[in-house]
Amino acid sequence: MKTFKLNVGGDPIIFEAPDASGFLESWGSVNRNWSPDADKWRRAAAQLACDFSGKPMRFDTDSNLAADMMDAGMLEEVKNAQG
């Protein structure tokens, strides 16, 4: 598992996931716009990220949204301090 940090205002959300697209589950656990429908939640998350960053966000796949959020500096992999 890798460790990531999600910066979407307020305190950062630190989470572990196999890849960056795991941010959707982590963000959904603390966001009032979360939907059990994965497509609706991905679209809502992309809209929120776009509003927050001012940059376009693709929402066709989890990995594209994660890549756009990483490019916008809202999502990053945290390197292990031990090594």
ZAMI-262027 format. One record per residue (C-alpha): x, y, z. Coordinates in steps of 0.2 Angstrom, whole numbers, plus 5000, padded with zeros to 4 digits. Layout:
<rs>
R     X     Y     Z
R     X     Y     Z
...
</rs>
This chain:
<rs>
R     X     Y     Z
R  5000  5000  5000
R  5005  5018  4997
R  5002  5033  5007
R  4994  5048  5000
R  4989  5066  5006
R  4973  5074  5000
R  4973  5093  5001
R  4955  5100  4998
R  4954  5113  5011
R  4955  5111  5030
R  4966  5098  5037
R  4974  5086  5025
R  4967  5069  5023
R  4981  5055  5025
R  4976  5038  5018
R  4983  5022  5012
R  4978  5014  4995
R  4986  5004  4981
R  4985  5019  4970
R  4980  5037  4970
R  4962  5034  4965
R  4959  5028  4983
R  4956  5046  4987
R  4938  5045  4982
R  4934  5033  4996
R  4944  5043  5008
R  4937  5060  5003
R  4919  5052  5002
R  4920  5047  5020
R  4921  5065  5026
R  4912  5074  5012
R  4893  5078  5013
R  4892  5077  4994
R  4897  5059  4994
R  4885  5047  4985
R  4884  5028  4985
R  4884  5029  4966
R  4902  5029  4961
R  4899  5039  4945
R  4889  5052  4954
R  4902  5054  4967
R  4916  5054  4955
R  4907  5068  4945
R  4904  5078  4962
R  4922  5076  4967
R  4928  5082  4951
R  4917  5098  4952
R  4922  5101  4970
R  4940  5099  4965
R  4938  5111  4950
R  4930  5124  4960
R  4944  5123  4973
R  4958  5123  4961
R  4951  5133  4947
R  4958  5119  4935
R  4948  5107  4924
R  4946  5089  4931
R  4942  5074  4921
R  4929  5062  4929
R  4928  5048  4916
R  4938  5037  4926
R  4945  5037  4944
R  4963  5036  4938
R  4960  5052  4927
R  4953  5062  4941
R  4967  5056  4952
R  4980  5062  4939
R  4971  5079  4937
R  4971  5081  4956
R  4989  5077  4957
R  4993  5089  4943
R  4984  5103  4952
R  4993  5099  4969
R  4978  5093  4978
R  4984  5075  4979
R  5001  5068  4982
R  5010  5052  4987
R  5019  5054  5003
R  5036  5046  5003
R  5041  5035  5018
R  5052  5044  5029
R  5061  5028  5034
R  5068  5025  5017
</rs>
